[in-house]
Amino acid sequence: FIALNRHSASPKTARRSLQEFALVPDQDRNSLPDGLEDAYPLTPLQLGMFIQTLSSDIETVYHDVFSFELTLDFVETLFTAAIQTVVSHHPILRTGFDFDSFSIPLQLVHANVPANILVHDITFHDPEAQNGYIARNIEIIRSRSVPPEGPSLIRFSIFKKSSDCIQLVIDAHHAILDGWSMATVQRQIFEHYRNLKDGKELADVFSTGGIRFADYVAQQIEDAENIDSREFWDAYCAASGSGAIADTLQLSKVSHSMSMALDQEVMRELKQVADHHGIQVKALLVAAHAFTIQSVLGQRSLLTGVSDNGRPEEDGARNVVGLFLNVLPLHCDLRAKTWLELGRALQHADANMKPHRRFPFANILQRNHKVKVDTLFTYTNF
């Protein structure tokens, strides 16, 4: 039930034109509610996130909350108008999810959705009281799950501290936005506000080139049936084994968490080493991740997961917002390897995986039952 039209163009500018509702099964089209702009299936990662959300005792799992203090000449009507412009521009910000009404779970893109904005005027409080008020409300926001039915799974809370200072809190379900997309939403709000404030037209710097999140969904459906990718991952997993920390340590739940920040000097030296040896910084950090797991598991050959980006490589795709992530299993062979040797091996493995990076992790696990991965490496650099 996929209708794709491919246009002749260079690889960089080639794009696929996907008709609205093309991914909806035929038997479901007449049952769609009024007021929709589009509808399509969930990606396996989106579905997995919602399954965990709905089955977890913690309703706020995958609930992202971001808070920023902004110094600006605040005009409420213009700032809320900028938020509304961004929500209206991106289909995923006007999307709800229906798991029961159709033959398959669908995400429903509503044509018109008022942005969910709540403004708190706390200018009459002193700074200490303001900070306390904001902290309490952030905890309230964290405790409020995001209803999957929508019509939007992103919310905006604005705390006006003075005429030139606000605290902006954005909360959303992770199933609609990856990290780059959340940063894109923030950047576009600020740019739209600045242009509205200056009375200028915003140049078309946020054009998506006609690409939509639906195109990525269609691409992943297509890639899930790709024989080359299927055979690649079957062969890769057959030689990779397991890597489950929970099984080794007999953990039923996370018993401790720790966060450590690397200072700028360490990162500068790491980049120098990477540049000198022609190895990506990411590969060296994955190597450190692997040696850390080795210290826990006590084995020199192990399997971990790496988060990868499946965003289309086409003009305008960087401005599309959605969840473009996939998890890929990564075999780390630490036997008789130095850090640099392991870094080069991991960089080579990453390059070999790239053509197959959109093959869904859920499909990999379904086809390779012995594969167990409960650790994840995510590299964010933007």
C-alpha positions in Angstrom: 0.0 0.0 0.0 3.0 2.3 -0.6 2.7 4.8 -3.4 6.1 6.4 -4.2 7.1 8.5 -7.2 10.8 8.9 -7.8 12.1 12.0 -9.6 15.1 12.0 -11.8 17.8 14.2 -10.2 21.3 14.1 -8.8 21.8 12.0 -5.7 22.0 15.1 -3.5 18.8 16.7 -4.7 16.8 13.5 -5.5 13.6 13.3 -3.5 10.6 11.1 -3.3 7.1 12.5 -3.6 4.8 10.6 -1.3 1.1 11.2 -1.7 -0.8 12.0 1.5 -2.5 9.0 3.1 -0.5 6.7 0.7 0.8 4.6 3.6 -2.7 4.0 5.1 -4.0 0.4 4.5 -6.9 0.4 2.0 -9.3 -1.0 4.6 -8.7 1.9 7.0 -9.0 4.9 4.7 -12.8 5.3 5.0 -12.5 5.1 8.8 -10.1 8.1 9.2 -11.5 11.0 11.1 -12.2 14.4 9.5 -9.7 17.2 9.8 -6.6 15.2 8.9 -3.8 16.3 6.6 -2.1 12.9 6.4 -1.8 9.6 8.2 0.8 6.8 8.2 2.1 3.9 10.3 4.5 4.3 13.2 8.1 3.5 12.8 9.2 0.5 14.8 11.2 2.7 17.2 8.1 5.0 17.7 5.9 1.9 18.4 8.5 0.5 20.8 8.7 3.8 22.8 4.9 3.9 23.1 4.7 0.2 24.1 7.2 1.0 26.9 5.4 4.2 27.9 2.0 2.5 28.1 3.2 -0.6 29.9 5.6 1.1 32.3 4.7 1.9 35.9 6.4 5.2 35.2 4.0 7.1 32.9 6.6 9.8 32.0 9.1 7.4 30.4 10.3 9.0 27.2 9.0 12.4 28.4 11.6 15.0 27.4 11.6 18.3 29.3 13.9 21.2 28.3 14.2 24.5 30.1 16.0 27.7 29.0 16.4 31.2 30.4 16.2 33.7 27.6 17.1 37.4 27.7 15.1 39.2 25.1 12.6 42.0 24.5 9.6 39.9 25.3 6.3 40.5 23.5 3.9 37.8 24.4 1.7 38.0 21.3 4.7 37.8 18.9 6.5 35.0 20.8 3.3 32.8 20.9 2.8 33.6 17.2 6.3 32.4 16.5 5.6 29.1 18.4 2.3 28.7 16.4 4.1 29.3 13.1 6.6 26.5 13.9 3.8 24.1 15.1 1.8 24.8 11.9 4.9 24.3 9.7 5.8 20.8 10.9 3.4 17.9 10.6 4.9 15.9 13.5 4.0 18.7 15.9 0.4 18.3 14.9 0.4 14.5 15.2 -1.5 12.2 17.5 -1.3 8.4 17.7 -4.1 5.8 17.5 -3.3 2.3 18.5 -6.7 0.6 18.4 -9.0 2.1 15.8 -7.4 0.7 12.7 -5.8 -2.5 11.3 -2.4 -1.2 12.3 -1.3 1.6 14.7 -1.4 4.9 12.9 -0.1 8.5 13.5 -2.7 11.0 12.5 -1.5 14.4 11.2 -4.1 17.1 12.0 -4.5 20.0 9.6 -5.0 22.7 12.2 -3.8 22.5 15.7 -3.5 25.4 18.2 -0.1 25.3 19.9 -0.3 24.2 23.5 1.0 27.3 25.2 0.7 28.3 28.9 2.1 31.7 30.0 2.9 32.4 33.6 3.4 36.1 34.6 5.7 36.0 37.6 7.1 39.5 37.3 5.6 40.4 40.7 7.9 37.9 42.5 11.4 38.5 43.6 14.1 36.4 41.8 14.3 33.8 44.5 10.5 33.3 44.5 10.5 33.2 40.7 13.1 30.4 40.7 11.2 28.4 43.2 8.0 28.9 41.3 9.6 27.7 38.1 11.3 24.7 39.7 8.0 23.6 41.2 6.2 23.9 37.9 8.9 22.0 36.1 8.4 19.2 38.5 4.6 19.4 37.8 5.4 19.3 34.0 7.7 16.3 34.4 4.9 14.5 36.3 2.3 15.1 33.6 2.4 12.4 30.9 1.9 13.5 27.3 -1.3 11.9 26.0 -0.4 9.9 22.9 -3.8 10.7 21.2 -2.7 14.3 20.8 -3.6 16.2 18.7 -0.1 17.4 19.6 2.6 15.8 21.7 4.6 19.0 22.4 3.8 21.7 25.0 5.2 25.1 25.7 5.3 26.9 29.1 6.5 30.5 29.3 7.4 32.0 32.6 7.7 35.8 32.3 10.3 37.0 34.8 10.6 40.6 33.6 10.1 42.6 30.4 13.4 41.3 29.1 13.7 37.8 30.6 11.7 34.6 30.3 12.1 31.0 31.2 10.9 28.8 28.3 10.1 25.2 29.1 9.3 22.8 26.2 8.1 19.2 27.0 7.3 16.5 24.4 7.2 12.8 23.9 10.5 11.5 22.6 8.6 9.5 19.9 8.0 12.7 17.9 11.5 14.4 18.1 15.1 13.4 18.1 17.7 15.7 19.5 18.5 17.5 16.3 14.8 18.0 15.7 14.2 19.5 19.1 17.2 21.9 18.5 15.6 22.8 15.1 12.3 23.6 16.7 14.0 25.9 19.2 16.1 27.6 16.6 13.1 28.2 14.3 11.0 29.6 17.2 13.7 32.1 18.0 14.3 33.1 14.4 10.6 33.6 13.7 10.3 35.7 16.8 13.2 37.9 15.9 11.9 38.5 12.4 8.4 39.2 13.7 9.8 41.6 16.3 11.8 43.4 13.6 8.9 43.4 11.2 10.9 41.5 8.6 10.0 38.6 6.3 11.9 35.4 7.2 14.1 34.2 4.3 13.3 30.6 3.3 16.2 29.2 5.3 13.9 26.6 6.9 12.7 25.1 3.7 12.3 21.3 3.8 12.4 21.0 0.0 9.1 19.2 0.1 10.4 16.4 2.3 8.2 15.2 5.2 8.6 12.8 8.0 6.2 10.6 6.1 8.9 10.2 3.5 11.2 8.8 6.2 8.5 6.4 7.4 8.1 5.2 3.8 11.8 4.8 3.4 12.1 2.7 6.5 9.2 0.5 5.4 11.0 0.0 2.1 14.4 -0.7 3.8 12.8 -3.2 6.1 12.1 -5.4 3.0 15.6 -4.8 1.6 17.2 -8.2 1.0 20.7 -6.9 1.1 20.2 -5.3 4.5 18.4 -8.3 5.8 21.3 -10.6 4.8 23.9 -8.1 6.1 22.4 -8.0 9.6 21.8 -11.8 9.7 25.4 -12.4 8.9 26.6 -9.7 11.2 24.6 -10.9 14.2 25.5 -14.6 13.6 29.1 -13.6 14.3 28.5 -11.2 17.1 27.0 -13.0 20.0 25.4 -11.4 23.0 26.2 -8.4 25.2 23.6 -8.1 27.9 24.9 -6.6 31.2 21.7 -7.3 33.0 22.0 -11.1 32.4 25.6 -11.1 33.6 25.0 -9.1 36.7 21.5 -10.5 37.3 20.0 -7.0 37.4 16.3 -6.6 37.4 16.4 -2.8 37.3 18.8 0.1 37.3 20.4 0.2 40.7 22.6 3.2 40.2 23.2 6.0 37.7 26.2 8.3 37.3 26.8 11.3 35.1 30.3 12.5 34.3 31.3 15.5 32.2 34.6 15.6 30.3 36.3 19.0 30.6 37.3 21.0 27.5 41.0 20.2 27.8 40.3 16.4 27.7 38.1 16.9 24.7 40.7 19.1 23.0 43.4 16.5 23.5 41.1 13.7 22.3 40.4 15.6 19.1 44.1 16.1 18.6 44.7 12.4 18.9 41.9 11.6 16.5 43.1 14.1 13.9 46.7 12.9 14.2 45.7 9.2 13.6 42.9 9.8 11.1 40.2 8.4 13.4 36.9 10.0 14.2 36.3 11.3 17.7 33.1 9.2 17.8 35.1 6.0 17.1 37.5 6.7 20.0 34.5 7.4 22.3 32.8 4.2 21.3 36.1 2.4 22.1 36.0 3.9 25.6 32.4 2.7 25.9 33.4 -0.8 24.9 36.3 -1.0 27.3 33.9 0.2 30.1 31.5 -2.6 29.3 34.4 -5.1 29.1 35.4 -4.1 32.7 31.9 -5.0 33.8 31.3 -8.2 31.7 34.9 -9.5 31.9 34.8 -10.6 28.3 36.9 -9.3 25.4 34.3 -9.8 22.7 31.0 -8.1 23.3 28.0 -6.6 21.7 26.6 -3.1 22.4 24.1 -0.8 20.7 24.8 2.4 18.9 22.2 5.1 18.1 22.3 6.0 14.4 20.6 8.7 12.3 18.5 7.7 9.3 17.5 11.3 8.2 17.3 11.5 4.4 20.4 12.8 2.8 18.6 15.3 0.6 18.4 19.1 0.3 16.1 20.4 3.0 16.0 17.2 5.1 18.0 18.9 7.9 15.0 21.2 8.5 12.5 18.4 8.8 11.6 17.5 12.4 10.7 14.0 13.6 12.3 10.9 15.1 14.9 9.7 12.6 16.8 7.4 14.9 17.6 3.7 14.8 19.6 1.5 17.1 22.2 -0.8 15.5 24.1 -3.7 17.2 27.8 -3.2 17.2 30.3 -6.0 17.8 33.4 -4.9 19.7 36.4 -7.3 19.6 38.9 -6.1 22.2 41.2 -9.1 22.0 44.9 -7.9 21.5 43.8 -4.5 20.4 45.0 -1.1 21.5 42.6 1.8 21.8 43.7 3.1 18.4 43.3 -0.3 16.7 39.9 -0.7 18.2 38.9 2.8 17.1 39.9 2.1 13.5 38.0 -1.2 13.6 34.9 0.4 14.9 35.1 3.2 12.4 35.4 0.6 9.6 32.4 -1.3 11.0 30.4 2.0 11.1 31.2 2.7 7.4 30.0 -0.9 6.5 26.8 -0.4 8.4 25.8 2.9 6.8 24.0 1.5 3.7 21.9 -0.7 6.1 21.4 1.8 8.9 17.6 2.2 8.4 16.9 -1.5 8.7 14.8 -1.5 11.9 16.4 -2.7 15.1 13.2 -4.5 16.0 13.5 -6.6 12.8 17.1 -7.4 13.6 16.1 -8.8 17.0 13.1 -10.7 15.6 15.3 -12.4 13.1 18.2 -13.0 15.5 16.9 -14.3 18.8 20.3 -14.8 20.3 21.2 -11.2 20.1 20.8 -9.4 23.4 21.8 -5.7 23.8 21.0 -3.6 26.8 23.6 -0.9 26.5 23.5 2.0 24.2 26.1 4.5 22.9 24.7 7.8 21.6 27.0 10.5 20.1 25.5 14.0 20.0 27.6 16.7 18.3 25.4 19.8 17.5 
